[in-house]
């Protein structure tokens, strides 16, 4: 183990504010770790509590382990500076949350895929929910037209043929 150096405390001035209101470790710790450890630039960081670990792991998140830091004493080299701790298995923790990582490009691809699937399912749900009121002369055409992917509402015209006004009706002054 190396001797402590005063420069370690001066390395990140921001840590002077770490115990103040508004300093968010979930936002700032990944940035500080990226400055200190170049390999961290390739990863997204997540802070997951014990109850949500199974779901996070199923979505590709992996534990950040003390072995990733390649040091003799994790607490001396990292824990003191960043307020991180470890559990018995060597998983890095910030408070009561586990620190998990996944490659940034994997996370971006997964998010794009989720967005595409959402758009597709939304589009299909709208196709299956076409609507036209029964008095509309084009009702059958609207319901059969495959090119329409969103609902078609024709309720802006009431029985007397005048357009319906939107908003609150005028007050009776009588």
C-alpha positions as YAML, in Angstrom:
chain: A
units: angstrom
residues:
- id: 1
  name: UNK
  ca: [0.00, 0.00, 0.00]
- id: 2
  name: UNK
  ca: [1.34, 3.42, -0.90]
- id: 3
  name: UNK
  ca: [1.67, 6.34, 1.51]
- id: 4
  name: UNK
  ca: [-1.10, 8.94, 1.51]
- id: 5
  name: UNK
  ca: [-0.47, 12.06, -0.52]
- id: 6
  name: UNK
  ca: [-2.00, 15.49, 0.13]
- id: 7
  name: UNK
  ca: [-2.47, 15.87, -3.64]
- id: 8
  name: UNK
  ca: [-5.14, 13.13, -3.54]
- id: 9
  name: UNK
  ca: [-7.43, 15.48, -1.63]
- id: 10
  name: UNK
  ca: [-6.78, 18.33, -4.05]
- id: 11
  name: UNK
  ca: [-7.35, 16.27, -7.20]
- id: 12
  name: UNK
  ca: [-11.10, 16.87, -7.41]
- id: 13
  name: UNK
  ca: [-12.13, 20.22, -5.92]
- id: 14
  name: UNK
  ca: [-15.73, 19.30, -6.49]
- id: 15
  name: UNK
  ca: [-15.58, 16.75, -3.68]
- id: 16
  name: UNK
  ca: [-15.49, 19.64, -1.21]
- id: 17
  name: UNK
  ca: [-19.19, 20.09, -2.05]
- id: 18
  name: UNK
  ca: [-20.01, 16.36, -1.93]
- id: 19
  name: UNK
  ca: [-21.83, 16.63, 1.38]
- id: 20
  name: UNK
  ca: [-23.86, 19.70, 0.45]
- id: 21
  name: UNK
  ca: [-27.41, 19.95, -0.75]
- id: 22
  name: UNK
  ca: [-27.73, 19.60, -4.51]
- id: 23
  name: UNK
  ca: [-24.62, 17.50, -5.11]
- id: 24
  name: UNK
  ca: [-25.99, 14.42, -6.82]
- id: 25
  name: UNK
  ca: [-23.64, 11.44, -6.54]
- id: 26
  name: UNK
  ca: [-25.54, 9.51, -9.21]
- id: 27
  name: UNK
  ca: [-24.73, 12.24, -11.70]
- id: 28
  name: UNK
  ca: [-21.31, 13.35, -10.50]
- id: 29
  name: UNK
  ca: [-19.67, 10.04, -9.51]
- id: 30
  name: UNK
  ca: [-19.67, 8.61, -13.07]
- id: 31
  name: UNK
  ca: [-18.08, 11.84, -14.33]
- id: 32
  name: UNK
  ca: [-15.40, 11.74, -11.63]
- id: 33
  name: UNK
  ca: [-14.71, 8.06, -12.26]
- id: 34
  name: UNK
  ca: [-14.34, 8.78, -15.99]
- id: 35
  name: UNK
  ca: [-11.78, 11.49, -15.23]
- id: 36
  name: UNK
  ca: [-9.81, 9.21, -12.93]
- id: 37
  name: UNK
  ca: [-10.04, 5.93, -14.87]
- id: 38
  name: UNK
  ca: [-9.90, 6.12, -18.71]
- id: 39
  name: UNK
  ca: [-11.60, 2.73, -19.18]
- id: 40
  name: UNK
  ca: [-14.75, 4.17, -17.55]
- id: 41
  name: UNK
  ca: [-15.39, 6.35, -20.64]
- id: 42
  name: UNK
  ca: [-16.68, 3.29, -22.49]
- id: 43
  name: UNK
  ca: [-19.39, 2.54, -19.94]
- id: 44
  name: UNK
  ca: [-22.74, 3.86, -18.73]
- id: 45
  name: UNK
  ca: [-23.20, 3.73, -14.96]
- id: 46
  name: UNK
  ca: [-26.36, 2.76, -13.13]
- id: 47
  name: UNK
  ca: [-27.21, 2.94, -9.43]
- id: 48
  name: UNK
  ca: [-29.60, 0.10, -8.62]
- id: 49
  name: UNK
  ca: [-31.10, -0.89, -5.28]
- id: 50
  name: UNK
  ca: [-31.29, -4.48, -4.11]
- id: 51
  name: UNK
  ca: [-34.98, -4.84, -5.07]
- id: 52
  name: UNK
  ca: [-34.36, -3.97, -8.73]
- id: 53
  name: UNK
  ca: [-31.16, -5.95, -9.33]
- id: 54
  name: UNK
  ca: [-32.82, -8.88, -11.12]
- id: 55
  name: UNK
  ca: [-34.56, -6.57, -13.61]
- id: 56
  name: UNK
  ca: [-31.41, -4.54, -14.23]
- id: 57
  name: UNK
  ca: [-29.27, -7.63, -14.74]
- id: 58
  name: UNK
  ca: [-31.85, -8.97, -17.23]
- id: 59
  name: UNK
  ca: [-31.41, -5.71, -19.17]
- id: 60
  name: UNK
  ca: [-27.68, -6.16, -19.59]
- id: 61
  name: UNK
  ca: [-26.29, -4.34, -16.55]
- id: 62
  name: UNK
  ca: [-23.29, -5.94, -14.78]
- id: 63
  name: UNK
  ca: [-21.81, -5.28, -11.36]
- id: 64
  name: UNK
  ca: [-18.89, -2.90, -11.12]
- id: 65
  name: UNK
  ca: [-16.32, -4.96, -9.24]
- id: 66
  name: UNK
  ca: [-13.36, -3.80, -7.19]
- id: 67
  name: UNK
  ca: [-11.14, -5.87, -9.48]
- id: 68
  name: UNK
  ca: [-11.82, -3.34, -12.27]
- id: 69
  name: UNK
  ca: [-9.66, -0.81, -10.45]
- id: 70
  name: UNK
  ca: [-6.52, -2.97, -10.35]
- id: 71
  name: UNK
  ca: [-5.43, -1.80, -6.92]
- id: 72
  name: UNK
  ca: [-4.38, -3.32, -3.63]
- id: 73
  name: UNK
  ca: [-6.84, -1.59, -1.36]
- id: 74
  name: UNK
  ca: [-10.08, -0.35, -2.90]
- id: 75
  name: UNK
  ca: [-11.11, 1.75, 0.11]
- id: 76
  name: UNK
  ca: [-7.76, 3.52, 0.30]
- id: 77
  name: UNK
  ca: [-7.51, 4.25, -3.40]
- id: 78
  name: UNK
  ca: [-11.14, 4.82, -4.39]
- id: 79
  name: UNK
  ca: [-13.53, 4.64, -1.46]
- id: 80
  name: UNK
  ca: [-12.13, 7.63, 0.40]
- id: 81
  name: UNK
  ca: [-12.23, 9.89, -2.62]
- id: 82
  name: UNK
  ca: [-15.62, 8.98, -3.98]
- id: 83
  name: UNK
  ca: [-17.55, 7.72, -0.94]
- id: 84
  name: UNK
  ca: [-17.90, 4.24, -2.44]
- id: 85
  name: UNK
  ca: [-17.97, 1.01, -0.46]
- id: 86
  name: UNK
  ca: [-17.99, -2.69, -1.29]
- id: 87
  name: UNK
  ca: [-20.01, -5.67, -0.17]
- id: 88
  name: UNK
  ca: [-18.52, -9.04, 0.76]
- id: 89
  name: UNK
  ca: [-18.55, -10.23, -2.87]
- id: 90
  name: UNK
  ca: [-16.54, -7.22, -4.13]
- id: 91
  name: UNK
  ca: [-19.48, -5.36, -5.70]
- id: 92
  name: UNK
  ca: [-19.01, -1.60, -5.62]
- id: 93
  name: UNK
  ca: [-21.79, 0.31, -3.85]
- id: 94
  name: UNK
  ca: [-22.73, 3.97, -3.48]
- id: 95
  name: UNK
  ca: [-24.78, 4.21, -0.32]
- id: 96
  name: UNK
  ca: [-27.37, 1.43, -0.46]
- id: 97
  name: UNK
  ca: [-27.26, 1.21, -4.27]
- id: 98
  name: UNK
  ca: [-25.11, -1.16, -6.29]
- id: 99
  name: UNK
  ca: [-23.07, 0.51, -9.03]
- id: 100
  name: UNK
  ca: [-23.70, -1.31, -12.30]
- id: 101
  name: UNK
  ca: [-22.14, -0.77, -15.71]
- id: 102
  name: UNK
  ca: [-22.86, -1.58, -19.32]
- id: 103
  name: UNK
  ca: [-21.11, -0.50, -22.52]
- id: 104
  name: UNK
  ca: [-22.45, 2.81, -23.80]
- id: 105
  name: UNK
  ca: [-22.97, 1.57, -27.36]
- id: 106
  name: UNK
  ca: [-24.98, -1.41, -26.07]
- id: 107
  name: UNK
  ca: [-27.20, 0.92, -24.05]
- id: 108
  name: UNK
  ca: [-27.78, 3.18, -27.07]
- id: 109
  name: UNK
  ca: [-28.64, 0.23, -29.34]
- id: 110
  name: UNK
  ca: [-31.03, -1.15, -26.72]
- id: 111
  name: UNK
  ca: [-32.77, 2.23, -26.40]
- id: 112
  name: UNK
  ca: [-33.12, 2.56, -30.20]
- id: 113
  name: UNK
  ca: [-34.60, -0.95, -30.38]
- id: 114
  name: UNK
  ca: [-37.08, -0.16, -27.60]
- id: 115
  name: UNK
  ca: [-38.13, 3.04, -29.39]
- id: 116
  name: UNK
  ca: [-38.63, 1.20, -32.70]
- id: 117
  name: UNK
  ca: [-40.73, -1.49, -31.05]
- id: 118
  name: UNK
  ca: [-42.82, 1.11, -29.23]
- id: 119
  name: UNK
  ca: [-43.46, 3.02, -32.46]
- id: 120
  name: UNK
  ca: [-44.45, -0.20, -34.23]
- id: 121
  name: UNK
  ca: [-46.82, -1.33, -31.48]
- id: 122
  name: UNK
  ca: [-48.33, 2.16, -31.20]
- id: 123
  name: UNK
  ca: [-48.87, 2.29, -34.94]
- id: 124
  name: UNK
  ca: [-50.54, -1.14, -34.94]
- id: 125
  name: UNK
  ca: [-52.78, -0.23, -32.02]
- id: 126
  name: UNK
  ca: [-53.92, 2.90, -33.83]
- id: 127
  name: UNK
  ca: [-54.67, 0.93, -37.01]
- id: 128
  name: UNK
  ca: [-56.92, -1.38, -35.06]
- id: 129
  name: UNK
  ca: [-58.76, 1.50, -33.41]
- id: 130
  name: UNK
  ca: [-60.04, 3.50, -36.36]
- id: 131
  name: UNK
  ca: [-63.18, 5.40, -35.52]
- id: 132
  name: UNK
  ca: [-65.88, 7.22, -37.44]
- id: 133
  name: UNK
  ca: [-69.31, 8.19, -36.16]
- id: 134
  name: UNK
  ca: [-72.26, 6.30, -37.59]
- id: 135
  name: UNK
  ca: [-73.71, 9.39, -39.36]
- id: 136
  name: UNK
  ca: [-70.55, 10.01, -41.37]
- id: 137
  name: UNK
  ca: [-71.23, 9.32, -45.06]
- id: 138
  name: UNK
  ca: [-67.61, 8.11, -45.46]
- id: 139
  name: UNK
  ca: [-67.78, 5.76, -42.44]
- id: 140
  name: UNK
  ca: [-67.19, 2.50, -44.35]
- id: 141
  name: UNK
  ca: [-64.42, 4.05, -46.42]
- id: 142
  name: UNK
  ca: [-62.64, 5.30, -43.28]
- id: 143
  name: UNK
  ca: [-62.91, 1.99, -41.48]
- id: 144
  name: UNK
  ca: [-61.63, 0.02, -44.50]
- id: 145
  name: UNK
  ca: [-58.83, 2.38, -45.63]
- id: 146
  name: UNK
  ca: [-55.52, 0.66, -44.78]
- id: 147
  name: UNK
  ca: [-53.50, 3.84, -45.37]
- id: 148
  name: UNK
  ca: [-55.03, 5.51, -42.32]
- id: 149
  name: UNK
  ca: [-52.94, 4.70, -39.28]
- id: 150
  name: UNK
  ca: [-54.60, 7.02, -36.79]
- id: 151
  name: UNK
  ca: [-58.16, 7.51, -35.65]
- id: 152
  name: UNK
  ca: [-60.37, 9.74, -37.76]
- id: 153
  name: UNK
  ca: [-62.87, 11.75, -35.78]
- id: 154
  name: UNK
  ca: [-65.80, 13.42, -37.49]
- id: 155
  name: UNK
  ca: [-67.58, 14.79, -34.48]
- id: 156
  name: UNK
  ca: [-66.82, 18.46, -35.21]
- id: 157
  name: UNK
  ca: [-70.13, 18.85, -37.04]
- id: 158
  name: UNK
  ca: [-73.39, 18.54, -35.12]
- id: 159
  name: UNK
  ca: [-76.86, 17.67, -36.48]
- id: 160
  name: UNK
  ca: [-77.81, 21.14, -37.76]
- id: 161
  name: UNK
  ca: [-74.69, 21.29, -39.97]
- id: 162
  name: UNK
  ca: [-72.95, 24.10, -38.06]
- id: 163
  name: UNK
  ca: [-69.42, 23.52, -36.84]
- id: 164
  name: UNK
  ca: [-69.08, 22.84, -33.15]
- id: 165
  name: UNK
  ca: [-67.18, 25.50, -31.23]
- id: 166
  name: UNK
  ca: [-64.43, 24.31, -29.01]
- id: 167
  name: UNK
  ca: [-64.07, 25.35, -25.39]
- id: 168
  name: UNK
  ca: [-66.57, 26.53, -22.85]
- id: 169
  name: UNK
  ca: [-70.03, 27.49, -24.15]
- id: 170
  name: UNK
  ca: [-71.01, 31.17, -23.86]
- id: 171
  name: UNK
  ca: [-72.90, 32.28, -20.73]
- id: 172
  name: UNK
  ca: [-76.64, 32.88, -20.86]
- id: 173
  name: UNK
  ca: [-77.20, 36.56, -20.23]
- id: 174
  name: UNK
  ca: [-80.95, 36.29, -19.93]
...
